[in-house]
Amino acid sequence: MGFIERHNLYTVDQTRAAAEVIRRIELEDLRWVRVVFADQHGLLRGKTVAASELASVLRSGLTVVSTLLSKDTSGTTVYQAFSTDGGCGIAEMAGAGDMVMVPDPDTFRVLDWVDKTGWLLCDLYFTNGQSVPLCSRSMLRRAVQRAADNNFNVLTGTELEFHIFQAPTLDRSLRGKTSAPRLVNTGYQLLSEDRIDSLGPIVTVFCEHLHRLGVPLRTIEVEFGPSQLEVTLNPETGVQAADTVMLLRSALKQIARRHGYHVTFMCRPKIPRVFSSGWHLHQSLLHKGVREGENAFVADTSDEILSDVGRHYLAGQLRHAAAASVFAVPTVNGYKRFQAYSMAPDRVSWAKDNRAAMLRVTGSAAERSTHVENRIGEPVANPYLYMASQLTAGLNGIEQRWELGPAADEPYETDAPLLPATLGEALQALDADTEFAHAIGKQFVEYYIGIKRHELSRFNAAVTDWEQSEYFELF
């Protein structure tokens, strides 16, 4: 009996799916499988396993060092791995102990841009069979279960912007350094058919690979800024929506690299004339039980925009907006996007079909598609943390029946609290919102604040180009 069976970690359906994965590997003559998990930053970590060993991995998982969860974005270990609690208050992480990656066989994909290689996404467990409390995928799973306990299924769609450049090349004149990335277009032609045609070869490659991966791609389009594209995905339920974002971002970067391009999800690259990229999260709840599958946000009467459930959900997201922002905008760079009159939100507000608001109520009551578009996120956000934090905030509103204030007719002029202007302000807001921290998990919140404050301290210690140009000659 392997680790997974011993601790009862697979459902009956997952056990069947695991057998199907082995069958597909043999049928398609795969040689390697990338077994990965999403770390705290939404980056994939893991190991490449010989296909002949995968049956063993699907029985017993695959061990990785727990210090992977103790690092900031530079790879610096923030917490003391060799203390009795791994520095995180968790005894199982002492001494840089092992975690077990347990593959979810339902996530299996064949990466057809890599020779004979499959891909599996994992949840994290300790060697005693307990779920790792810092595993972001498990965190979203718990939030989805909380929604289910309230008789709702969770439906989430994605609009994700990114930049694509000609890949930097080695420049001999720069003595071994790479040249700057080159724009693929000059921008300012939103949704231009001619511009998307000029990118035809690489866009076609993206679409073909994503289709074969099973990514529910709805559109790919030219955004306003130079070298900027956007993909929109059809909505998916539960954790699957976040799994797809992980797969999508990884696939786009790897496919682009093989064709001489560089894709970045960084919000605001330091390249002249380039615009910020955002991540808009479309959310709704579906009834379970007697009204199975019905949209819970659709109002019962035509004179209302939202049902009571929808109003309470939005009230929760507004109440916890500042605290939750650090999960939607986890980098120093992302807060530079919050500018008035910029198609990005700058304050905590909601409105009907108005893209200036943080929460935009959209969809059609007649078509039963009413939902909320949260416009706060940056594209690098860990999808599990982004979705879990917004879902948690909304469920708090539903369970406490918080009332929604009036809509903002002019969101950039409305007297409403401003969103955090910096990562430091966002961390302070998260630290102060004990109600939200309790719902997310106090242990995780304290851990995450520690990681992010370490990143912030490195940023504050760095001498920037702005300081050099502003003060060097003047003083």
Long-range contacts (C-beta under 8 A, 24 or more apart in sequence): 2-56, 2-59, 2-60, 3-59, 3-60, 3-61, 3-100, 3-102, 3-129, 4-58, 4-59, 4-60, 4-61, 4-102, 5-59, 6-129, 7-125, 7-129, 9-102, 9-125, 9-129, 10-105, 13-106, 14-104, 14-105, 14-106, 17-105, 17-106, 17-108, 18-58, 18-103, 18-105, 20-105, 21-54, 21-58, 21-105, 21-108, 21-118, 21-120, 22-54, 22-55, 22-58, 24-108, 24-110, 24-118, 25-51, 25-54, 25-118, 28-110, 28-116, 29-116, 30-110, 30-116, 30-117, 30-118, 31-115, 31-116, 31-117, 32-114, 32-116, 32-117, 32-118, 33-57, 33-117, 33-118, 33-119, 33-120, 34-111, 34-117, 34-118, 34-119, 34-120, 35-62, 35-101, 35-103, 35-120, 35-122, 36-101, 36-119, 36-120, 36-121, 36-122, 37-64, 37-101, 37-121, 37-122, 37-123, 37-124, 37-135, 37-137, 38-121, 38-136, 38-137, 38-246, 38-382, 38-383, 38-384, 39-68, 39-69, 39-71, 39-136, 40-69, 40-134, 40-136, 40-382, 40-385, 40-448, 40-451, 41-73, 41-330, 41-380, 41-382, 42-136, 42-246, 42-249, 42-330, 42-380, 42-381, 42-382, 42-383, 42-384, 42-385, 44-246, 44-250, 46-101, 46-122, 47-101, 48-117, 51-116, 51-118, 54-118, 57-103, 58-103, 58-105, 60-100, 61-100, 61-101, 61-102, 61-103, 61-122, 61-125, 62-100, 62-101, 62-103, 62-122, 63-98, 63-99, 63-100, 63-101, 63-127, 64-98, 64-99, 64-100, 64-101, 65-96, 65-97, 65-98, 65-99, 66-92, 66-93, 66-96, 66-97, 66-98, 66-99, 66-132, 67-93, 67-96, 68-99, 69-93, 69-99, 69-132, 69-134, 71-451, 72-451, 72-452, 72-454, 72-455, 72-458, 73-331, 73-455, 74-455, 74-458, 76-454, 76-458, 78-450, 78-451, 78-454, 79-447, 79-450, 88-134, 88-443, 88-447, 89-443, 89-446, 89-447, 90-133, 90-134, 90-443, 92-126, 92-127, 92-128, 92-130, 92-132, 97-126, 97-127, 98-126, 98-127, 99-124, 99-125, 99-126, 99-127, 99-132, 100-124, 100-125, 100-126, 100-127, 107-243, 107-247, 109-213, 109-214, 109-247, 110-212, 111-213, 111-251, 111-254, 112-209, 112-212, 113-209, 113-251, 113-254, 113-255, 113-258, 114-254, 119-247, 121-243, 121-246, 121-247, 133-441, 133-443, 133-444, 134-444, 134-447, 136-382, 136-384, 136-385, 136-388, 137-239, 137-242, 137-243, 137-384, 139-384, 139-385, 139-388, 139-440, 139-441, 139-444, 140-239, 140-242, 140-383, 140-384, 140-385, 140-387, 140-388, 140-391, 141-238, 141-239, 142-388, 143-387, 143-388, 143-391, 143-392, 143-395, 144-238, 144-239, 144-391, 146-391, 146-392, 146-395, 147-285, 147-391, 147-395, 148-288, 150-395, 150-398, 150-399, 151-287, 151-288, 151-289, 152-285, 152-286, 152-287, 152-288, 152-296, 153-237, 153-238, 153-285, 153-286, 153-287, 153-288, 153-293, 154-237, 154-238, 154-283, 154-285, 154-286, 154-391, 155-235, 155-236, 155-237, 155-241, 155-283, 155-284, 155-285, 155-286, 155-371, 156-235, 156-236, 156-237, 156-241, 156-242, 156-281, 156-282, 156-283, 156-387, 157-232, 157-233, 157-234, 157-235, 157-236, 157-241, 157-281, 157-282, 157-283, 157-371, 158-231, 158-232, 158-233, 158-241, 158-244, 158-245, 158-279, 158-280, 158-281, 158-282, 159-230, 159-231, 159-232, 159-233, 159-278, 159-279, 159-280, 159-282, 160-230, 160-231, 160-232, 160-233, 160-245, 160-248, 160-249, 160-265, 160-279, 160-379, 161-223, 161-228, 161-229, 161-230, 161-277, 161-278, 161-279, 161-379, 162-228, 162-229, 162-230, 162-231, 162-252, 162-263, 162-264, 162-265, 162-277, 162-379, 163-225, 163-227, 163-228, 163-229, 163-263, 163-264, 163-266, 163-269, 163-274, 163-277, 164-199, 164-202, 164-227, 164-228, 164-229, 164-256, 164-261, 164-262, 164-263, 165-227, 165-261, 165-262, 165-264, 165-271, 166-260, 166-261, 166-262, 167-256, 167-257, 167-260, 167-261, 167-262, 168-262, 180-271, 181-262, 181-271, 183-226, 183-227, 183-271, 183-274, 184-227, 184-261, 185-222, 185-226, 185-227, 186-226, 186-273, 187-224, 187-225, 187-226, 187-227, 187-228, 187-273, 187-274, 187-275, 188-224, 188-225, 188-226, 189-222, 189-224, 190-222, 190-223, 190-224, 191-221, 191-222, 192-222, 195-222, 196-220, 196-221, 196-222, 199-229, 201-259, 202-256, 202-259, 202-261, 203-229, 205-255, 205-259, 206-252, 206-255, 206-256, 209-251, 209-255, 210-248, 210-251, 213-247, 213-251, 215-244, 215-247, 215-248, 215-251, 216-244, 223-275, 223-277, 224-275, 225-273, 225-274, 225-275, 225-276, 225-277, 226-271, 226-273, 226-274, 226-275, 227-271, 227-274, 228-274, 228-275, 228-277, 235-282, 235-284, 237-286, 239-384, 241-383, 241-387, 242-383, 242-384, 242-386, 242-387, 245-383, 246-383, 249-379, 265-379, 265-380, 266-331, 266-333, 266-379, 266-380, 267-329, 267-331, 267-333, 267-334, 267-336, 267-337, 267-378, 267-379, 267-380, 268-333, 268-334, 268-336, 268-337, 276-336, 276-337, 276-342, 276-344, 277-337, 277-378, 277-379, 278-337, 278-344, 278-375, 278-377, 278-378, 278-379, 279-328, 279-377, 279-378, 279-379, 279-381, 279-386, 280-373, 280-374, 280-375, 280-377, 281-328, 281-373, 281-374, 281-377, 281-386, 281-387, 281-390, 282-371, 282-372, 282-373, 282-374, 283-371, 283-372, 283-373, 283-374, 283-390, 283-391, 283-394, 284-363, 284-370, 284-371, 284-372, 285-309, 285-313, 285-394, 294-368, 295-368, 295-369, 295-370, 295-371, 297-363, 297-370, 297-371, 297-372, 298-365, 298-368, 298-370, 299-365, 299-370, 302-365, 305-352, 305-361, 305-370, 305-407, 306-361, 306-370, 306-404, 309-398, 310-361, 310-370, 310-372, 311-403, 311-404, 312-394, 312-397, 312-398, 312-400, 312-401, 312-402, 312-403, 312-404, 313-372, 313-394, 313-395, 313-397, 313-398, 314-350, 314-359, 314-361, 314-372, 314-394, 314-397, 314-404, 315-397, 315-402, 315-403, 315-404, 315-405, 316-393, 316-394, 316-395, 316-396, 316-397, 316-398, 316-400, 316-402, 317-359, 317-372, 317-374, 317-390, 317-393, 317-394, 317-397, 318-348, 318-349, 318-350, 318-358, 318-359, 318-404, 318-405, 319-393, 319-396, 319-397, 319-402, 320-389, 320-392, 320-393, 320-396, 320-433, 320-435, 320-436, 321-348, 321-358, 321-376, 321-393, 321-417, 321-419, 322-348, 322-417, 322-419, 322-420, 322-425, 322-426, 322-429, 322-430, 322-433, 323-429, 323-430, 323-432, 323-433, 323-436, 323-437, 324-389, 324-390, 324-392, 324-393, 324-430, 324-436, 325-376, 325-419, 325-420, 325-426, 325-429, 326-420, 326-423, 326-426, 326-427, 326-429, 326-430, 326-448, 326-452, 327-381, 327-382, 327-385, 327-386, 327-388, 327-389, 327-448, 328-374, 328-376, 328-377, 328-378, 328-381, 328-386, 328-389, 328-390, 329-376, 329-377, 329-378, 329-381, 329-423, 329-426, 330-378, 330-380, 330-381, 330-382, 330-385, 330-423, 330-452, 331-378, 331-380, 331-423, 332-422, 332-423, 332-455, 332-456, 332-459, 333-378, 334-378, 334-380, 334-381, 334-423, 335-420, 335-421, 335-422, 335-423, 335-426, 337-378, 338-419, 338-421, 340-412, 341-412, 344-375, 345-375, 345-376, 345-411, 345-419, 346-412, 346-418, 346-419, 347-411, 347-412, 347-414, 347-416, 347-417, 347-418, 347-419, 348-416, 348-417, 348-418, 348-419, 349-408, 349-411, 349-414, 349-416, 350-404, 350-407, 350-408, 351-407, 351-408, 351-409, 351-411, 352-407, 354-408, 354-409, 354-411, 356-408, 356-410, 356-411, 356-412, 357-407, 357-408, 357-411, 358-411, 358-419, 361-407, 376-419, 388-440, 389-440, 392-436, 392-439, 392-440, 393-436, 393-439, 395-439, 396-435, 396-436, 396-439, 423-452, 423-455, 423-456, 423-459, 424-456, 427-452, 427-453, 427-456
